[in-house]
Amino acid sequence: NAGVTQTPKFQVLKTGQSMTLQCAQDMNHEYMSWYRQDPGMGLRLIHYSVGAGITDQGEVPNGYNVSRSTTEDFPLRLLSAAPSQTSVYFCASSSRDGLARNQPQHFGDGTRLSIL
Amino acid sequence: AQSVTQLGSHVSVSEGALVLLRCNYSSSVPPYLFWYVQYPNQGLQLLLKYTTGATLVKGINGFEAEFKKSETSFHLTKPSAHMSDAAEYFCARGGSNYKLTFGKGTLLTVNP
């Protein structure tokens, strides 16, 4: 089983460039989310979605856009990359029923993004 | 706001020694708590979880954690550290709106 797949694994951008980080899951999970991980900061929620067509902001949404046109995919867009967005990005998913029972979320392996 | 505090950003133990990683949460009601482990250049893997019921939770790789409501704590322990336990560990709590709140992480170093 593929689980949660993130692409690319690594990316270097120049300030001002745009980019989309891809996240796909094959478990038919309703809930998907994006986190960023920075040293000494743990993981912080950027955006999340409880189903196709529904998205909401997390703790640190500024500079990022998301959409959820299908259950499987939840791309994260950086419209104009800034050095402060250099981070490791993780996508996670869970079934809504699982979340209601507080089952753990499934994480991808991350995208390591550097903004020069 | 709900928060999770991990005491100690870096813990170093000798191989075979007890591992104790501390986690405290802020809440007026019992939360749902998780411990995740992250090996270098990898994603997060669930170690164990507390939802309801037994307060001593056993997880994978010999780890366990005890939920103590009176102390608002959920410390992670392992009786005997192994070199392969070297990783970063994150405590997290589940919220009513499906959001996970993470602690800042504790890097565990195991010395031979």
gemmi code that builds the backbone of each chain (N, CA, C; Angstrom):
import gemmi

chains = {
    "A": [
        ("ASN", (0.833, -1.192, 0.000), (0.000, 0.000, 0.000), (0.871, 1.248, 0.000)),
        ("ALA", (0.507, 2.226, -0.855), (1.321, 3.423, -0.956), (1.132, 4.312, 0.255)),
        ("GLY", (-0.092, 4.422, 0.791), (-0.332, 5.301, 1.935), (-0.410, 6.743, 1.491)),
        ("VAL", (0.417, 7.597, 2.105), (0.481, 9.017, 1.768), (1.758, 9.261, 0.984)),
        ("THR", (1.622, 9.783, -0.222), (2.768, 10.019, -1.096), (2.963, 11.501, -1.328)),
        ("GLN", (4.153, 11.983, -1.040), (4.488, 13.384, -1.259), (5.541, 13.506, -2.351)),
        ("THR", (5.328, 14.462, -3.236), (6.330, 14.772, -4.253), (6.451, 16.281, -4.412)),
        ("PRO", (7.661, 16.793, -4.712), (8.918, 16.057, -4.731), (9.437, 15.814, -3.316)),
        ("LYS", (10.518, 15.091, -3.186), (11.140, 14.878, -1.884), (12.053, 16.045, -1.515)),
        ("PHE", (12.656, 16.654, -2.512), (13.547, 17.784, -2.300), (13.265, 18.833, -3.370)),
        ("GLN", (13.423, 20.110, -3.001), (13.252, 21.179, -3.975), (13.989, 22.422, -3.497)),
        ("VAL", (14.643, 23.087, -4.452), (15.269, 24.371, -4.168), (14.605, 25.412, -5.064)),
        ("LEU", (14.175, 26.497, -4.449), (13.515, 27.574, -5.183), (14.251, 28.883, -4.959)),
        ("LYS", (14.030, 29.809, -5.864), (14.501, 31.166, -5.659), (13.353, 32.008, -5.105)),
        ("THR", (13.697, 33.010, -4.332), (12.683, 33.902, -3.777), (11.793, 34.433, -4.890)),
        ("GLY", (10.482, 34.380, -4.653), (9.522, 34.885, -5.618), (8.959, 33.834, -6.554)),
        ("GLN", (9.615, 32.684, -6.637), (9.096, 31.625, -7.492), (7.868, 30.995, -6.861)),
        ("SER", (7.071, 30.371, -7.702), (5.900, 29.652, -7.210), (6.130, 28.153, -7.346)),
        ("MET", (5.396, 27.406, -6.553), (5.568, 25.966, -6.588), (4.368, 25.291, -5.945)),
        ("THR", (4.096, 24.069, -6.375), (3.052, 23.257, -5.759), (3.661, 21.981, -5.209)),
        ("LEU", (3.438, 21.731, -3.947), (3.832, 20.476, -3.305), (2.633, 19.528, -3.404)),
        ("GLN", (2.922, 18.340, -3.903), (1.841, 17.390, -4.128), (1.702, 16.411, -2.962)),
        ("CYS", (0.472, 16.059, -2.675), (0.172, 15.043, -1.666), (-0.987, 14.199, -2.163)),
        ("ALA", (-0.799, 12.905, -2.145), (-1.857, 11.985, -2.571), (-1.937, 10.829, -1.587)),
        ("GLN", (-3.175, 10.406, -1.323), (-3.370, 9.232, -0.456), (-4.346, 8.275, -1.134)),
        ("ASP", (-4.106, 7.007, -0.901), (-4.910, 5.972, -1.555), (-5.759, 5.190, -0.567)),
        ("MET", (-6.066, 5.793, 0.578), (-6.816, 5.122, 1.633), (-8.247, 5.642, 1.739)),
        ("ASN", (-8.653, 6.493, 0.788), (-10.002, 7.070, 0.791), (-10.285, 7.857, 2.076)),
        ("HIS", (-9.252, 8.513, 2.595), (-9.401, 9.303, 3.814), (-10.043, 10.648, 3.521)),
        ("GLU", (-10.984, 11.026, 4.388), (-11.632, 12.322, 4.203), (-10.724, 13.473, 4.655)),
        ("TYR", (-10.020, 13.252, 5.750), (-9.252, 14.328, 6.369), (-7.822, 14.335, 5.863)),
        ("MET", (-7.359, 15.504, 5.403), (-5.961, 15.658, 5.012), (-5.453, 16.986, 5.548)),
        ("SER", (-4.154, 17.033, 5.785), (-3.594, 18.242, 6.384), (-2.154, 18.426, 5.942)),
        ("TRP", (-1.682, 19.655, 6.071), (-0.295, 20.012, 5.787), (0.325, 20.620, 7.033)),
        ("TYR", (1.545, 20.163, 7.347), (2.318, 20.699, 8.452), (3.670, 21.163, 7.900)),
        ("ARG", (4.251, 22.106, 8.604), (5.650, 22.419, 8.358), (6.445, 22.133, 9.626)),
        ("GLN", (7.663, 21.658, 9.437), (8.523, 21.312, 10.563), (9.779, 22.149, 10.498)),
        ("ASP", (10.012, 22.886, 11.562), (11.201, 23.721, 11.664), (11.951, 23.358, 12.934)),
        ("PRO", (13.273, 23.459, 12.939), (14.052, 23.070, 14.122), (13.576, 23.787, 15.379)),
        ("GLY", (13.338, 23.018, 16.421), (12.926, 23.592, 17.694), (11.495, 24.071, 17.749)),
        ("MET", (10.744, 23.853, 16.667), (9.362, 24.353, 16.618), (8.344, 23.224, 16.555)),
        ("GLY", (8.784, 21.999, 16.412), (7.842, 20.905, 16.233), (7.148, 21.008, 14.885)),
        ("LEU", (5.968, 20.448, 14.790), (5.179, 20.533, 13.569), (4.037, 21.514, 13.784)),
        ("ARG", (3.838, 22.386, 12.813), (2.769, 23.374, 12.901), (1.824, 23.206, 11.718)),
        ("LEU", (0.548, 23.253, 12.013), (-0.484, 23.009, 11.010), (-0.635, 24.228, 10.101)),
        ("ILE", (-0.587, 23.979, 8.789), (-0.717, 25.068, 7.819), (-2.164, 25.186, 7.344)),
        ("HIS", (-2.668, 24.136, 6.730), (-4.047, 24.056, 6.254), (-4.531, 22.630, 6.429)),
        ("TYR", (-5.853, 22.476, 6.471), (-6.405, 21.144, 6.536), (-7.722, 21.094, 5.772)),
        ("SER", (-8.170, 19.879, 5.519), (-9.401, 19.671, 4.755), (-10.133, 18.473, 5.343)),
        ("VAL", (-11.429, 18.627, 5.548), (-12.234, 17.532, 6.092), (-12.997, 16.797, 4.998)),
        ("GLY", (-12.767, 17.174, 3.752), (-13.399, 16.475, 2.642), (-13.228, 17.274, 1.369)),
        ("ALA", (-13.558, 16.649, 0.242), (-13.438, 17.322, -1.048), (-14.265, 18.597, -1.053)),
        ("GLY", (-13.637, 19.677, -1.493), (-14.299, 20.970, -1.580), (-14.297, 21.774, -0.307)),
        ("ILE", (-13.698, 21.236, 0.764), (-13.699, 21.916, 2.070), (-12.275, 22.053, 2.574)),
        ("THR", (-11.842, 23.288, 2.792), (-10.524, 23.513, 3.374), (-10.635, 24.575, 4.465)),
        ("ASP", (-9.648, 24.597, 5.347), (-9.634, 25.583, 6.413), (-8.200, 25.850, 6.829)),
        ("GLN", (-8.013, 26.988, 7.491), (-6.673, 27.395, 7.886), (-6.273, 26.758, 9.195)),
        ("GLY", (-4.970, 26.511, 9.294), (-4.416, 26.036, 10.543), (-3.720, 27.153, 11.282)),
        ("GLU", (-2.623, 26.818, 11.912), (-1.900, 27.756, 12.772), (-1.074, 28.770, 11.980)),
        ("VAL", (-0.486, 28.335, 10.849), (0.434, 29.193, 10.086), (0.075, 29.183, 8.598)),
        ("PRO", (-1.072, 29.732, 8.196), (-1.531, 29.622, 6.814), (-0.961, 30.652, 5.847)),
        ("ASN", (-0.390, 31.748, 6.364), (0.011, 32.846, 5.486), (1.095, 32.425, 4.500)),
        ("GLY", (0.850, 32.777, 3.218), (1.809, 32.445, 2.175), (1.537, 31.134, 1.474)),
        ("TYR", (0.504, 30.448, 1.916), (0.161, 29.131, 1.355), (-1.311, 29.079, 0.934)),
        ("ASN", (-1.548, 28.399, -0.174), (-2.918, 28.125, -0.607), (-3.105, 26.629, -0.783)),
        ("VAL", (-4.339, 26.173, -0.584), (-4.665, 24.769, -0.797), (-6.002, 24.677, -1.507)),
        ("SER", (-6.236, 23.531, -2.090), (-7.533, 23.194, -2.663), (-7.732, 21.694, -2.512)),
        ("ARG", (-8.961, 21.276, -2.570), (-9.249, 19.836, -2.427), (-10.372, 19.481, -3.411)),
        ("SER", (-9.964, 19.234, -4.641), (-10.946, 18.920, -5.677), (-11.303, 17.438, -5.694)),
        ("THR", (-10.439, 16.594, -5.167), (-10.718, 15.158, -5.079), (-10.403, 14.676, -3.674)),
        ("THR", (-10.909, 13.521, -3.320), (-10.604, 12.940, -2.010), (-9.132, 12.583, -1.908)),
        ("GLU", (-8.539, 12.172, -3.021), (-7.182, 11.635, -2.982), (-6.087, 12.688, -2.867)),
        ("ASP", (-6.305, 13.868, -3.419), (-5.222, 14.837, -3.577), (-5.443, 16.100, -2.755)),
        ("PHE", (-4.347, 16.627, -2.229), (-4.416, 17.842, -1.419), (-3.131, 18.632, -1.646)),
        ("PRO", (-3.033, 19.352, -2.752), (-1.797, 20.089, -3.057), (-1.654, 21.360, -2.234)),
        ("LEU", (-0.415, 21.700, -1.948), (-0.082, 22.922, -1.213), (0.673, 23.847, -2.165)),
        ("ARG", (0.194, 25.074, -2.293), (0.791, 26.024, -3.239), (1.490, 27.166, -2.516)),
        ("LEU", (2.701, 27.432, -2.970), (3.417, 28.626, -2.552), (3.374, 29.577, -3.746)),
        ("LEU", (2.697, 30.690, -3.601), (2.497, 31.587, -4.742), (3.734, 32.430, -5.025)),
        ("SER", (4.435, 32.847, -3.974), (5.640, 33.654, -4.106), (6.566, 33.282, -2.955)),
        ("ALA", (7.451, 32.353, -3.235), (8.263, 31.762, -2.169), (9.144, 32.801, -1.476)),
        ("ALA", (9.259, 32.637, -0.159), (10.106, 33.503, 0.654), (11.071, 32.637, 1.456)),
        ("PRO", (12.254, 33.157, 1.785), (13.215, 32.363, 2.565), (12.636, 31.818, 3.862)),
        ("SER", (11.666, 32.525, 4.459), (11.044, 32.059, 5.708), (10.235, 30.774, 5.509)),
        ("GLN", (9.987, 30.426, 4.275), (9.247, 29.202, 3.990), (10.170, 27.989, 3.790)),
        ("THR", (11.463, 28.197, 3.967), (12.388, 27.071, 3.972), (12.041, 26.167, 5.144)),
        ("SER", (11.723, 24.920, 4.855), (11.220, 24.035, 5.897), (11.080, 22.625, 5.330)),
        ("VAL", (10.671, 21.720, 6.188), (10.264, 20.389, 5.753), (8.750, 20.330, 5.892)),
        ("TYR", (8.102, 19.926, 4.837), (6.646, 19.930, 4.796), (6.122, 18.492, 4.834)),
        ("PHE", (5.159, 18.262, 5.694), (4.558, 16.941, 5.826), (3.068, 17.022, 5.534)),
        ("CYS", (2.611, 16.048, 4.798), (1.194, 15.865, 4.548), (0.722, 14.686, 5.387)),
        ("ALA", (-0.503, 14.755, 5.884), (-1.046, 13.674, 6.702), (-2.503, 13.448, 6.342)),
        ("SER", (-2.979, 12.244, 6.588), (-4.376, 11.945, 6.300), (-4.950, 11.016, 7.350)),
        ("SER", (-6.281, 11.028, 7.430), (-6.982, 10.119, 8.333), (-8.425, 10.029, 7.896)),
        ("SER", (-9.053, 8.921, 8.230), (-10.479, 8.840, 7.973), (-11.218, 9.688, 8.994)),
        ("ARG", (-12.350, 10.234, 8.607), (-13.126, 11.059, 9.542), (-13.608, 10.211, 10.711)),
        ("ASP", (-13.989, 9.006, 10.405), (-14.402, 8.114, 11.480), (-13.219, 7.814, 12.395)),
        ("GLY", (-12.061, 7.654, 11.801), (-10.875, 7.409, 12.607), (-10.559, 8.583, 13.506)),
        ("LEU", (-10.684, 9.795, 12.972), (-10.421, 10.974, 13.788), (-11.434, 11.091, 14.918)),
        ("ALA", (-12.681, 10.733, 14.616), (-13.700, 10.790, 15.661), (-13.349, 9.841, 16.800)),
        ("ARG", (-12.642, 8.777, 16.450), (-12.195, 7.823, 17.478), (-10.744, 8.096, 17.865)),
        ("ASN", (-10.242, 9.243, 17.424), (-8.869, 9.669, 17.691), (-7.842, 8.620, 17.296)),
        ("GLN", (-8.071, 8.046, 16.148), (-7.041, 7.198, 15.569), (-5.953, 8.097, 14.974)),
        ("PRO", (-4.735, 7.622, 14.911), (-3.642, 8.491, 14.476), (-3.694, 8.810, 12.998)),
        ("GLN", (-3.121, 9.926, 12.671), (-3.007, 10.309, 11.290), (-1.820, 9.596, 10.642)),
        ("HIS", (-1.929, 9.383, 9.327), (-0.852, 8.773, 8.549), (-0.051, 9.889, 7.897)),
        ("PHE", (1.262, 9.846, 8.039), (2.121, 10.886, 7.504), (2.885, 10.422, 6.275)),
        ("GLY", (3.109, 11.368, 5.347), (4.027, 11.126, 4.249), (5.454, 11.291, 4.719)),
        ("ASP", (6.401, 11.066, 3.807), (7.822, 11.132, 4.158), (8.387, 12.543, 4.101)),
        ("GLY", (7.604, 13.506, 3.661), (8.050, 14.890, 3.712), (8.641, 15.399, 2.414)),
        ("THR", (8.564, 16.725, 2.261), (9.231, 17.445, 1.172), (10.159, 18.467, 1.810)),
        ("ARG", (11.441, 18.374, 1.480), (12.425, 19.302, 2.020), (12.611, 20.442, 1.043)),
        ("LEU", (12.201, 21.630, 1.457), (12.148, 22.789, 0.568), (13.110, 23.861, 1.050)),
        ("SER", (13.957, 24.335, 0.140), (14.882, 25.430, 0.439), (14.580, 26.597, -0.479)),
        ("ILE", (14.469, 27.779, 0.122), (14.204, 28.994, -0.643), (15.436, 29.894, -0.541)),
        ("LEU", (16.038, 30.180, -1.666), (17.273, 30.976, -1.667), (16.975, 32.453, -1.888)),
    ],
    "B": [
        ("ALA", (-5.518, 28.444, 24.854), (-5.250, 27.552, 23.723), (-4.634, 26.251, 24.241)),
        ("GLN", (-4.996, 25.183, 23.554), (-4.430, 23.893, 23.938), (-2.951, 23.874, 23.586)),
        ("SER", (-2.147, 23.291, 24.460), (-0.722, 23.236, 24.180), (-0.139, 21.926, 24.679)),
        ("VAL", (1.019, 21.613, 24.135), (1.780, 20.439, 24.533), (3.206, 20.899, 24.785)),
        ("THR", (3.722, 20.552, 25.947), (5.073, 20.963, 26.321), (5.951, 19.744, 26.519)),
        ("GLN", (7.027, 19.697, 25.785), (8.011, 18.634, 25.957), (9.212, 19.237, 26.683)),
        ("LEU", (9.514, 18.674, 27.841), (10.599, 19.193, 28.659), (11.912, 18.568, 28.225)),
        ("GLY", (12.817, 19.419, 27.760), (14.102, 18.927, 27.280), (14.086, 18.758, 25.779)),
        ("SER", (14.815, 19.607, 25.078), (14.867, 19.486, 23.623), (15.853, 18.396, 23.203)),
        ("HIS", (16.742, 18.007, 24.142), (17.745, 16.999, 23.832), (17.983, 16.149, 25.077)),
        ("VAL", (17.834, 14.852, 24.924), (18.105, 13.906, 25.998), (19.159, 12.915, 25.522)),
        ("SER", (20.153, 12.703, 26.353), (21.228, 11.783, 26.006), (21.303, 10.684, 27.061)),
        ("VAL", (21.306, 9.427, 26.628), (21.395, 8.295, 27.540), (22.432, 7.309, 27.030)),
        ("SER", (22.869, 6.452, 27.900), (23.770, 5.376, 27.504), (22.954, 4.167, 27.063)),
        ("GLU", (23.530, 3.391, 26.189), (22.861, 2.163, 25.755), (22.580, 1.289, 26.971)),
        ("GLY", (21.344, 0.795, 27.074), (20.953, -0.028, 28.208), (20.329, 0.744, 29.353)),
        ("ALA", (20.433, 2.063, 29.325), (19.867, 2.895, 30.390), (18.396, 3.178, 30.135)),
        ("LEU", (17.739, 3.655, 31.186), (16.329, 4.024, 31.092), (16.166, 5.267, 30.214)),
        ("VAL", (15.142, 5.226, 29.370), (14.767, 6.393, 28.581), (13.520, 7.012, 29.190)),
        ("LEU", (13.557, 8.318, 29.454), (12.400, 9.041, 29.973), (12.284, 10.342, 29.195)),
        ("LEU", (11.226, 10.476, 28.420), (10.958, 11.696, 27.682), (9.654, 12.276, 28.213)),
        ("ARG", (9.702, 13.556, 28.573), (8.592, 14.165, 29.301), (7.657, 14.947, 28.383)),
        ("CYS", (6.379, 14.832, 28.695), (5.353, 15.559, 27.934), (4.258, 15.989, 28.908)),
        ("ASN", (3.922, 17.259, 28.886), (2.806, 17.778, 29.656), (1.837, 18.480, 28.720)),
        ("TYR", (0.589, 18.447, 29.045), (-0.421, 19.060, 28.206), (-1.255, 20.015, 29.040)),
        ("SER", (-1.856, 20.956, 28.375), (-2.760, 21.880, 29.052), (-4.168, 21.566, 28.594)),
        ("SER", (-5.013, 21.277, 29.535), (-6.387, 20.967, 29.166), (-7.233, 20.886, 30.410)),
        ("SER", (-8.495, 21.237, 30.243), (-9.420, 21.099, 31.348), (-10.165, 19.778, 31.293)),
        ("VAL", (-10.014, 19.081, 30.192), (-10.635, 17.767, 30.036), (-9.573, 16.808, 29.528)),
        ("PRO", (-9.716, 15.530, 29.819), (-8.703, 14.577, 29.336), (-8.607, 14.604, 27.827)),
        ("PRO", (-7.416, 14.771, 27.319), (-7.233, 14.838, 25.866), (-6.939, 13.465, 25.295)),
        ("TYR", (-6.800, 13.431, 23.976), (-6.289, 12.260, 23.296), (-4.836, 12.544, 22.967)),
        ("LEU", (-3.948, 11.662, 23.371), (-2.520, 11.930, 23.301), (-1.789, 10.879, 22.487)),
        ("PHE", (-0.751, 11.318, 21.821), (0.038, 10.447, 20.963), (1.524, 10.725, 21.163)),
        ("TRP", (2.316, 9.707, 20.950), (3.757, 9.871, 20.788), (4.127, 9.376, 19.393)),
        ("TYR", (4.886, 10.240, 18.686), (5.402, 9.886, 17.375), (6.919, 9.872, 17.431)),
        ("VAL", (7.532, 9.076, 16.558), (8.989, 9.060, 16.431), (9.346, 9.415, 14.989)),
        ("GLN", (10.427, 10.163, 14.871), (10.909, 10.533, 13.538), (12.381, 10.189, 13.431)),
        ("TYR", (12.698, 9.252, 12.576), (14.087, 8.913, 12.293), (14.624, 9.882, 11.248)),
        ("PRO", (15.931, 10.063, 11.181), (16.506, 11.054, 10.262), (15.989, 10.901, 8.842)),
        ("ASN", (15.576, 12.029, 8.292), (15.123, 12.111, 6.899), (13.900, 11.231, 6.614)),
        ("GLN", (13.110, 10.990, 7.631), (11.891, 10.212, 7.431), (10.691, 10.964, 7.983)),
        ("GLY", (9.509, 10.419, 7.700), (8.290, 10.997, 8.240), (8.060, 10.556, 9.672)),
        ("LEU", (6.866, 10.836, 10.173), (6.539, 10.492, 11.560), (5.868, 9.130, 11.621)),
        ("GLN", (6.246, 8.381, 12.631), (5.679, 7.054, 12.845), (5.062, 7.014, 14.230)),
        ("LEU", (3.852, 6.496, 14.317), (3.185, 6.429, 15.608), (3.851, 5.402, 16.511)),
        ("LEU", (4.174, 5.824, 17.731), (4.692, 4.911, 18.754), (3.568, 4.326, 19.588)),
        ("LEU", (2.701, 5.207, 20.076), (1.592, 4.775, 20.926), (0.582, 5.904, 21.041)),
        ("LYS", (-0.585, 5.565, 21.582), (-1.639, 6.551, 21.727), (-2.445, 6.279, 22.990)),
        ("TYR", (-2.974, 7.331, 23.555), (-3.924, 7.221, 24.668), (-5.227, 7.871, 24.236)),
        ("THR", (-6.303, 7.111, 24.344), (-7.616, 7.688, 24.078), (-8.438, 7.623, 25.345)),
        ("THR", (-8.912, 6.477, 25.723), (-9.611, 6.304, 26.990), (-9.222, 4.951, 27.549)),
        ("GLY", (-9.601, 4.702, 28.791), (-9.337, 3.386, 29.353), (-8.048, 3.330, 30.136)),
        ("ALA", (-7.288, 2.286, 29.941), (-6.067, 2.049, 30.713), (-5.099, 3.206, 30.576)),
        ("THR", (-4.565, 3.633, 31.704), (-3.690, 4.806, 31.691), (-2.256, 4.468, 31.325)),
        ("LEU", (-1.884, 3.196, 31.415), (-0.555, 2.765, 30.983), (-0.698, 2.185, 29.582)),
        ("VAL", (-0.044, 2.839, 28.650), (-0.190, 2.470, 27.252), (1.123, 1.880, 26.749)),
        ("LYS", (1.026, 0.743, 26.111), (2.215, 0.114, 25.539), (2.238, 0.352, 24.035)),
        ("GLY", (3.428, 0.631, 23.534), (3.566, 0.899, 22.115), (4.559, -0.033, 21.456)),
        ("ILE", (5.047, 0.404, 20.328), (5.992, -0.430, 19.591), (7.405, -0.215, 20.120)),
        ("ASN", (8.283, -1.148, 19.770), (9.713, -1.042, 20.095), (9.998, -0.953, 21.598)),
        ("GLY", (9.096, -1.482, 22.421), (9.332, -1.530, 23.858), (9.016, -0.255, 24.611)),
        ("PHE", (8.453, 0.739, 23.955), (8.096, 1.996, 24.606), (6.728, 1.892, 25.279)),
        ("GLU", (6.558, 2.654, 26.333), (5.269, 2.784, 26.973), (5.134, 4.176, 27.557)),
        ("ALA", (3.913, 4.572, 27.822), (3.660, 5.896, 28.391), (2.515, 5.780, 29.377)),
        ("GLU", (2.552, 6.614, 30.403), (1.518, 6.606, 31.415), (0.804, 7.943, 31.431)),
        ("PHE", (-0.501, 7.896, 31.294), (-1.325, 9.090, 31.359), (-1.638, 9.374, 32.827)),
        ("LYS", (-1.236, 10.552, 33.300), (-1.512, 10.960, 34.671), (-2.312, 12.256, 34.639)),
        ("LYS", (-3.590, 12.123, 34.881), (-4.471, 13.281, 34.818), (-4.106, 14.317, 35.876)),
        ("SER", (-3.770, 13.849, 37.079), (-3.474, 14.779, 38.174), (-2.240, 15.626, 37.876)),
        ("GLU", (-1.340, 15.097, 37.069), (-0.111, 15.816, 36.726), (-0.163, 16.366, 35.295)),
        ("THR", (-1.240, 16.167, 34.607), (-1.394, 16.517, 33.175), (-0.146, 16.114, 32.394)),
        ("SER", (0.249, 14.870, 32.574), (1.468, 14.391, 31.932), (1.222, 13.112, 31.152)),
        ("PHE", (2.110, 12.880, 30.215), (2.063, 11.675, 29.385), (3.498, 11.348, 28.999)),
        ("HIS", (4.292, 10.985, 29.980), (5.723, 10.745, 29.752), (5.972, 9.412, 29.066)),
        ("LEU", (6.953, 9.407, 28.201), (7.327, 8.216, 27.427), (8.538, 7.553, 28.076)),
        ("THR", (8.493, 6.248, 28.242), (9.613, 5.544, 28.858), (9.953, 4.278, 28.092)),
        ("LYS", (11.204, 3.855, 28.281), (11.663, 2.566, 27.789), (12.723, 2.086, 28.768)),
        ("PRO", (12.599, 0.865, 29.272), (13.515, 0.419, 30.343), (14.983, 0.394, 29.923)),
        ("SER", (15.256, 0.043, 28.681), (16.637, -0.158, 28.261), (16.824, 0.398, 26.849)),
        ("ALA", (17.603, 1.459, 26.745), (17.791, 2.111, 25.448), (18.660, 1.269, 24.523)),
        ("HIS", (18.306, 1.351, 23.245), (19.085, 0.691, 22.200), (19.561, 1.749, 21.237)),
        ("MET", (20.681, 1.471, 20.586), (21.230, 2.446, 19.636), (20.193, 2.842, 18.580)),
        ("SER", (19.359, 1.909, 18.202), (18.369, 2.175, 17.157), (17.245, 3.104, 17.626)),
        ("ASP", (17.213, 3.418, 18.927), (16.186, 4.340, 19.448), (16.543, 5.803, 19.200)),
        ("ALA", (17.754, 6.060, 18.757), (18.170, 7.439, 18.497), (17.294, 8.042, 17.414)),
        ("ALA", (16.586, 9.100, 17.764), (15.616, 9.711, 16.854), (15.054, 10.947, 17.547)),
        ("GLU", (14.129, 11.618, 16.864), (13.415, 12.713, 17.498), (12.008, 12.234, 17.831)),
        ("TYR", (11.532, 12.603, 19.004), (10.249, 12.126, 19.504), (9.324, 13.325, 19.723)),
        ("PHE", (8.103, 13.149, 19.275), (7.116, 14.212, 19.377), (5.890, 13.720, 20.147)),
        ("CYS", (5.486, 14.518, 21.101), (4.225, 14.308, 21.795), (3.173, 15.162, 21.093)),
        ("ALA", (1.964, 14.649, 20.954), (0.909, 15.402, 20.279), (-0.425, 15.119, 20.943)),
        ("ARG", (-1.327, 16.064, 20.835), (-2.661, 15.864, 21.380), (-3.692, 16.106, 20.294)),
        ("GLY", (-4.761, 15.354, 20.337), (-5.854, 15.535, 19.399), (-6.861, 16.505, 19.969)),
        ("GLY", (-7.469, 17.279, 19.071), (-8.469, 18.249, 19.487), (-9.829, 17.902, 18.928)),
        ("SER", (-10.837, 18.647, 19.344), (-12.201, 18.353, 18.915), (-12.439, 18.701, 17.458)),
        ("ASN", (-11.566, 19.494, 16.866), (-11.748, 19.901, 15.469), (-10.754, 19.191, 14.553)),
        ("TYR", (-10.374, 18.013, 14.916), (-9.505, 17.150, 14.117), (-8.065, 17.635, 14.039)),
        ("LYS", (-7.722, 18.692, 14.724), (-6.367, 19.197, 14.619), (-5.461, 18.520, 15.628)),
        ("LEU", (-4.227, 18.259, 15.194), (-3.195, 17.755, 16.088), (-2.310, 18.915, 16.518)),
        ("THR", (-2.054, 19.011, 17.811), (-1.109, 19.992, 18.320), (0.133, 19.250, 18.787)),
        ("PHE", (1.277, 19.626, 18.246), (2.522, 18.927, 18.554), (3.362, 19.703, 19.556)),
        ("GLY", (4.104, 18.976, 20.352), (5.178, 19.579, 21.119), (6.346, 19.875, 20.191)),
        ("LYS", (7.378, 20.521, 20.744), (8.490, 20.950, 19.911), (9.500, 19.847, 19.638)),
        ("GLY", (9.313, 18.720, 20.262), (10.176, 17.586, 19.981), (11.323, 17.441, 20.953)),
        ("THR", (11.745, 16.200, 21.151), (12.917, 15.881, 21.968), (13.818, 14.966, 21.167)),
        ("LEU", (15.047, 15.403, 20.987), (16.016, 14.595, 20.268), (16.695, 13.647, 21.243)),
        ("LEU", (16.574, 12.355, 20.996), (17.183, 11.346, 21.857), (18.482, 10.857, 21.237)),
        ("THR", (19.544, 10.970, 21.992), (20.849, 10.441, 21.597), (21.166, 9.251, 22.487)),
        ("VAL", (21.623, 8.168, 21.896), (22.002, 6.976, 22.650), (23.495, 6.747, 22.463)),
        ("ASN", (24.214, 6.773, 23.563), (25.672, 6.628, 23.523), (26.078, 5.182, 23.780)),
        ("PRO", (27.068, 4.700, 23.045), (27.489, 3.297, 23.242), (28.203, 3.097, 24.576)),
    ],
}
model = gemmi.Model(1)
for chain_id, residues in chains.items():
    chain = gemmi.Chain(chain_id)
    for i, (resn, *xyz) in enumerate(residues, 1):
        res = gemmi.Residue()
        res.name, res.seqid = resn, gemmi.SeqId(i, " ")
        for name, pos in zip(("N", "CA", "C"), xyz):
            atom = gemmi.Atom()
            atom.name, atom.element = name, gemmi.Element(name[0])
            atom.pos, atom.b_iso = gemmi.Position(*pos), 0.0
            res.add_atom(atom)
        chain.add_residue(res)
    model.add_chain(chain)
structure = gemmi.Structure()
structure.add_model(model)
structure.setup_entities()
